[in-house]
């Protein structure tokens, strides 16, 4: 990318996280990512450059090993004219949400990360000027803790996401809980996956966004009527799914288009495009933990209908959901088992602060760092090395639990499509697609105490305010349905 040809008027605000702000170019398939800091927190250009290098090295040497070459786009560092950066900052400032303005975009170093725009197709250049649809999904944690360190039995039955929903509603973050359960999406069972995706479309929260030609057309609105929003969404999507038929408007049209969208997303999520080292990595088998969440709306409906067991089809080993789940399951001890090991490392570093760089607590994130992550032993020998390995694995797991999956789709003419290209088909259309993963910054080492405290808060709130009310109802349903199961059981 040639710096001298950058025009700040061609860039627009794209979004931001806790540590960075992203702008995308209106014409080119690239984004710029700038670090941001609280006011008056001065960072030298050297410190900012080192921070950005750590992000890139982590993506390149660690997360690419887990997710694969085609899924991870680590980008590169570029240096921009300071005048361009300041003008860009002034242009996008009015578009930033008020809740994000407690931190300022870095306008002093001139350093930024240049990345591909993942709302665009990453595989085919011929599709750059075609209509492009992109679905961003933040799937969250897809398994129930299986660690013996878990102190509350409810954590072996109900997933973290479903419990956390109730606390978020109580704290005013959302007005109502979502019916989405990550275990349904990660099940590989298409019926459960369809239910999960439909639930995300009904209550998107921060977990689902849809872009059309790079513009956000569907996302987080807590006070919305999803029926009217679905009608608007269907209007945007109709040219993609029904380009030339008589289906014009009405509830049937909306339901049909949403159903087609869910089908396409499911096929893309289950697609396998490559093998990678993580695909052969021997983590804890998924079958070793519970494959369903008792709080899942899908599961509750089965119970009401007299069924007790959810079918779990399993994920193809090469698909991105499988790789994401494998990385998530590096959290083998749960935060309850991990926290004492974190304390062991902290105590050691208090006594020997000069060892921080030797232990690679804060990088460098290189091949040696990655190799240490492959030690899946759970036999604690009392050493700092064992404790630190588990802490770093937990940080990787937390990163995978909070990543986003981007599915970009573009209509594909029959004579342009070949067997070598990634394709998904619907009843009326065919799409070429790319699947990518982003938000792969390593979770901070210092956030572990917060995670420990938050975990206890989530569980205690759920036990006191939700399970106590639901238990009598659900236990009666299980009891009533046991008789039905015995009578109707197939032999």
N, C-alpha and C positions, 0 to 999 in steps of 0.2 A: 504494500500500500504506500503510495507516494504522499508524504506529509504535505508537500507544497500545494497539492491539488485539493486538499480538504477544505470544504466550505462549511462553516458552522451552521449555516441555514439548511443544509441537507441532513442534519442530524436531529434526532428527536429522543425524548426521554423514553426509556424502555422499562425501567424498573430498578429496584435496589434491594440489597440484603442488609445484614447488620454491619458489614465492613466495606461494602463496595456499592458503587452506583454504575448503571449501565445505560449507554445510549446506542441507538442503532441508526445506520445510514439508510436514507430513504431509497437510494438507488442500488447501492452495493450490498452484497450479502455478508456484511460484517457488522460487528458491534465493538465498541470500546468500553472497557471496564476500568473505572477509576476507584482508587481507595478513598475512603472517607473517614473522618476522625471527629471527635467532640471538639467544639471551639476551644482555642487556646492550647490544644495539645499539639505541640510542634514536633514534626518528624523531619529528619534530614532527608534530602534526596537519596542518600546512600541507604538509609533505613527503609525507605519506601521501595527502592529497587530490590533490596534483599527480601522484603516481604513478598513482592510480586514473583521473584525468582523461586521462593519457597512454594508458592501456589502452583507455579508451572511445573516444577520438579516433582511435586506430590502427584499431580495429575499424570505426568509422563512416566514416572518410574514406579508408582504404586497403583493408582486407580486404573490405569490402562491394563495392568496385569490382571486385575480382577474382572473388569468389564469387557476388555477387548479393544483392539485397534480401531474398529469402525464406530464404536459407540462413544469414545471419549475424545474430546477436542480440547487440548490443553492450551492452544493459542501461543502467542509470542509477545514479548515486551517490545514496545516502540516508545520513542521519545518524541514529544510533540512541542511545537512552539508555544511558549507560555501565553502569548497573546491569544492564540487560538483556543487554548484551554479556558481562559477567563471568559472569553466571549461565549463559548459553549455553556459554561456554568450559568451565566446570566440568562441565556436563552431557555434553559430547561428548568431553572429554579421555580418559576410559577407552576410548573406541571407536577412538582413533587408533592406527595401527600404530606399533610401537616405533621403526622406522627413520625415521619422520617427526617424532618428538618432539624432534629436535635444534633445532627452531625453534618459537617461540611465536606464537600467534595475537595479532594486534593488538587489545588491549582498552583502549587509552588514547585513541585518536582518536575513536572512535564512528562512523567512516566505513566503509561497505561498498558493494559493488556488488550491486544487485538485478537478477536475470536470470530469464528463463523457465526452468522445469524442462524440459530437453530430453528427459527420459525420458517426457514426456507429449506428446500430439499438439499441434502448434502451429497447426493449420489449422481444426479444427472444434470448436466449443464443445459440440455435442450429445454428443460422445464422451467428455467429461470423466469421466463416471461409468460408462463402459464399461470392460471389461478392456483393458488396454493393454500391448502388448509393445514393448520397445525394444532394439535391437541397437546397441551402440557398437563401431565399428571404427576402429583406428588403422592406416591403410593403409601408411604409410611411403613411401619414395622409389620412384616408379614408372618410372624410366628408368635406362639405363646411361649413364655420362658419355661425352660426345662431344667433350670439349675436347682440343685438341692439346697442352695443358699436362700431361696425364696422363703420368706417368713410367713406370708399370708397366702392361704390356699386359693383365694380368689384369683391371684395372678396366674395360677395354673389353669384357670377356666375362662377368664375374660381378658381380652387383649388390652394393651396399654391405650391404644387409640380410642376404643369404645369407652373405657373408664374416663379418659381425659376429656371427652366430649362433655360430660356432665359437669365437671369442674369449670370448663370454659364457659358454659352457659351460666353457671352460678356466678362467675366473675364478670359477666356482662360482655364477654368477647363475641359470643354468638347468641342469637335469640332462641334457637332451638337446636337440639342435637341432630347430627346427620345419621342416616341409616347405613351409611357406608361402613364396611368393616374390611380392613386390609386383608384378613385371612381369606375372605371370599375372592378377592382379586388374585391373590397368590395361589389359589387352590389348583388352578389349571382346569377346573371344571367349568365348562362354558356357561352353564345355567347360573352358577354362582358368580362368575365373572360378569355376566350380563346384568345381574341384579346389582352388583357392586358399582358398575359404571353408570347404571341408571340412577342409583342413589347419589353418586357424585354429581350428575347432571341436575338433580333436584336440589341438592345442598352443596354447592361448589366449595364454599368457604375458601381456604387458601390452597385447596388440593386439586383444582381443575380450572384451566383456562383454555379458551379456543381463540385462535388467531386466523384471520383471513387476509392473505397477502401481507402478512406482518402486522396487521392491525387487530387489536384485541376486540372481539365481538361478543364474548361470553366469559363471565368470570364471577368474582366475589361480590355478591350483593346480599346482605343478610335480611333486608326488609322486602325482598322482591316476591312477586307471584310467579312461581316457576312455570305455570301454564302459559301465561302471556309471554314470558321470556322464551319458552320453547317455541311458541309461534314465530317470534322474531328470529330465533335461531334457525328454524326451518326455512324461513324466507332466504336467509343467507346461504343455507346448505343445499337448497333444491337444485341449483344449477350443477352441483357436483354429483348428486345422486340420481336425479331424474331430469336430465338435460333437455329431453324432447318428448315428454309424454303429457297426457292430459291432466295429471294430478296437479291441481292448482292451489287449493287452499282448504281450510277446514281442519277439524280435529284428526280425521283419518290421515290426512296428508302429513300433519305434524308427527303423529305417532309413528307412521311408516318411515319418515326420514330419520327420526331419532333412533328407531330400531336399526336402520341401515348403518347409521353412524356408530352405534355400539358394536355391531357386527364387525365393521372394518377395524375399529380400535382393538377388539379382541384378537382378530387375525394378525394384526401387526405386532401386538404384544407377545404372541405365541410364536412368532417367526424366529427362525434361527439363521443368522447370516455368517457366523464364523465360529471357530473354536478358539479358546484362549486358555492360558494356564489355569485360571480359576475354575474353568469348566471341569478340570480333572482333579481339583483340589478336594481332599477328603475332609470335609467339615462334618459336623454332626448331622446324621441323616434326618430329614424332615419328619419321617415317620416316628422318630423317637419322641417328638413332642406332639401335643394335641393338634389336630389339623383343622379344628374349627373353634370358634369363639361362642360361648353360650349367650353373649349379649347381642350377637348378630341378628338383625331383623329377619334375615333369610333362615337362620337356624330356628328362631322362635316360631316362624310360620310352619316349619316342618314339624316341630313338636306339637303345635296345635292340630296338625293334620294326622297325628298318630305315628310319626316317624321319629326315630331317635338318632340316626347316624347319617351324617352328610357324606356324600360320595366325593372323593378327592381324586381327580384324574391325574394330577401331577403335572409338572412343567417340563417342557422339552429342555434338555441340558444346555442347548446353545442359545436359548432365548434370553433377552435382557432381564426379564422378571426372575428367572432362575439364578442368573449371576448376581442380581441385586440381593436376592434372598440368601445366597451363600455368603456374601460379604456381611450382611446383617447378622448372620448366625455366628460370626466371630465373637459376638456378645454371648459367651458360653457360661458366664458366671452370674449374669444379671448384675445390676448396679449394687445390689446388696452384697454379693460376693466380691465385687470389684472394689468397693470403697475401702475396705481394710488394706488391700494391696496398694491402692493409691496413697493411703496414709503411710505405708511402709516406705514408698518412694519419696514422699514429701519429707519424712523424718531423715532419710539418708541425705537428701539434698540440703537440708538445713545444716547438717554436720559437715557436708563436703560440697559446698556450692560450686566449686570449680569443676565438679564431675558432670555438670548439666550438659555441656557440649559433648563430652565423651559418651554419655548415655543416649545422645540424640533425642533428648526430650523435645526439643524444638527444631528438629532437623539436624543435618541435611536429609532430605527425603530422597534417598538414592537406592541403588540395588541392595546394598547391605541392610538398609532399613526394611525393605520389602521382605528379604529372606527371613528376618527375625519373626515376621508375622506368620510364617508358615508353621511355627512350632505350636501344635494344638494340644500339647500335654496339659493335663489338669492336676498333675501331682506337684503340689507346692513343696519345694525344697527349702523354703524359708529365705531364699536369696532375693536381692534387689533386682537381679536380672529377670527372674521369673515374674516378679510383680510388675516390672516395667513392660515386659512383653504383653501381659494380659491387659494392662492399661492402654497400650498402643492398639491392640486388637479391638478393645472396646471403642476407642476413638474412631477407628475405621468403620466399625459396625454402626456407630451413631451417624457417621457421614452418609453411609448407605441408607440408613433409615430416613434421612431427611433430603435425599436427592430428588431431582425431578426427571421424568422421562418425557422426551419430546418426540412426537410422531408427526412427521410432515408428509402430506399427501398431495398428489397432483394428478388430474385426469390424464389418462394415457390412451392414445389412439392405438387400435389393434396392430397396425403395420409398424408402430414404433416399439412395440413390446416384444421382448424376446425372453427365452427361458432364463437367461443369465441375469435379468433385472429383477429387483424385488417388486412383486406384484401382489395386490389383493383385489379380489373380484366381488362385486355385488350383483344383484339381479339385473341392474341396468347399466352399471358402470364398471370400469377397471381403473385402478390407481397404481402408479409407481410411488414408492414411499421410502422414507429413511427413518430410522429410530436412533435417537441419541440420548445421552444422559448428561445432565449438568447439575450445578450446585454441589460440586465435589470438593469444596474446601474442607480440609481436615478440621474436625471439631476441636476447639481449644482444650488443651490439657487442664487449664484452670476452671473449666466449666463443670468438672466432675462433681465437686461438692454441691453445686446447684442442682445437678441431675439427681443426686442422692436425696436431697431435700424435697424436690418436686415429686419424685416417685412416691415417697411416703405421703405427701399431701394428696396426690391423685387417688391412691389406694384407700386412704382413710376417709376421704370424702365419699367415695363410691360405696364403701362398706356401711357408712352411717346413713347416707341419704338415698341410696338407690337400691342396693341389694336387700336391705332390711324390708323395703316395700315390695320388691319383686319376688323374693324367695317363696313366700306362701303360695302365690299364684302359679309360679313355674313348677314348684314341687307337686302341686295338685295336678297340673297338666301331665307331668311325667308319670304320676301315679295312675291317673285315669287311662293314659295311653299304654301303660304296660300291659293291661288286659287285652287291649285291641291288638297289640303287637303279637301276643301269644296266639290269639285266635287266627290272625291273618298271615302269620309267618309262612313264607314259602318254603317248601321242603324240596 
